Amino acid sequence: MRNSVYPILSILWLACSASLAPSLAMAQLTVADVEPAPSYDTFLPPPVGGAYIDPVFGTTIQRVSNAPNTHNADRGGFLSWIENEYSTASPFNNDNSKFILVHQSYFALYDGAGYYLSDLPLEISASSEPRWSRNDLVTLYYHSGNQLKTYNISTGAMAVVHTFSEYSSISGAGEMDISLDGDHFVFVGNNREVFVYQISADQKSPVFTLDGHGFDSVYITPDNHVSVTWLQSGTDRYTGIELFDGNMNFLRQIAHAGGHMHYTRDTNGAEVLVWTNSNDAQPIANCNNGIVKILLSDASQTCLAQLDWSLAVHISAPDGNGYVFVDTEAPSNPETDSAGWKPYTNEILQISLDGSSVVRLAHHRSRALNSYNWEPKVSVSRDGSELLFASDFDLQAIDGSTADYGDTYLLVLPAPQGNFRHLPLALRQKR
């Protein structure tokens, strides 16, 4: 069914897309109304490279991948899913001319227009956490065993940056990215010791020993502080989210509980955490299931938006242009005409860091039909002008795709001008 219907529909999609300016996102500045996704059980995505216009919010969205028709370079046959790795690891290089996606067990390279170029070496596996350099457009850092390595996408050269011989393995615990200055990583050695590594000085910081306390993630902040998210919630040490300096000295607790989150700079340059407080037993007033901004210098909190309790989220922040991006996820998989379809259900949102606006960009149209791949995990470029998200588009029900099916979509926003740290995106209100 997929191959027979796509050519007919693609003509309609491309005709509609031609009526919009290139990469225009005619998004709606919101009131918190219920906005159903039309044809939720039947709407088909375009073929790879094709675009469609979100029928509610007017945003142009391009399909990047078609996993079931893509050869699996690792195990043979065809892929079940192709997706961005995670919301807090930007898949884009510095000028958005390239990005990487996970092809189940390995990564592949795409150009900035969203077209597949090549597979990366299989050593750059799904667990190796490749991260783009901020100093050039061709270098990827990744880890293998106890080594930090680089791969040059232009020459194919691979090199060892540092071998941490004191460990058998190092990891970023799945969510970290390279620092904003492009010179630091936070790693966990042997799942036991947390440390900062400075690339230019080839220097490892003092370590913080986890002492058997269960943790979820580690991050490096815009000013090269480090946070550890503990599995245990509370107000005592080794609970919630704790902040450390670059030498792994404890500074303060910044949240009572873990949750999806991302660090960025506020419009005044201060480093902030944007976090969902859904697990916080003591949330700030009038901010239930909220998207919260936390100022790291004193852990003070500001509520940016509230969501219905039926919605989970992922959060992705650019380097600091005044906004963060959030995808909302309804695990109960409600139908659009049911009482379970609440305001902001299954949408991609752009939320201002001053709390003044929530811009509704699109419905991601992904249904809760598997344990993880259906989650869009929206990932934004460093300048905040482009984002990728995953969706199964309900194709398991529509055309019998596999249970773990997922593909990737590209949404391009009007690029900010000048110093993007201080200028908001100029989005046009839907007529």
Beta strands, then each sheet from edge to edge (+ up, - down):
strand 1: 28-29
strand 2: 51-53
strand 3: 60-63
strand 4: 98-103
strand 5: 106-111
strand 6: 116-119
strand 7: 131-132
strand 8: 139-144
strand 9: 147-152
strand 10: 158-163
strand 11: 170-171
strand 12: 184-189
strand 13: 193-198
strand 14: 203-204
strand 15: 208-209
strand 16: 215-220
strand 17: 226-230
strand 18: 241-244
strand 19: 250-255
strand 20: 261-265
strand 21: 271-276
strand 22: 290-295
strand 23: 300-306
strand 24: 312-316
strand 25: 323-329
strand 26: 347-352
strand 27: 358-363
strand 28: 379-380
strand 29: 386-391
strand 30: 407-412
sheet 1: 1+ 27- 26+ 25- 24+
sheet 2: 2+ 3- 30+ 29- 28+
sheet 3: 4+ 5- 6+
sheet 4: 7+ 8- 9+ 10-
sheet 5: 11+ 12- 13+ 14-
sheet 6: 11+ 12- 13+ 15-
sheet 7: 16+ 17- 18+ 19-
sheet 8: 20+ 21- 22+ 23-
end
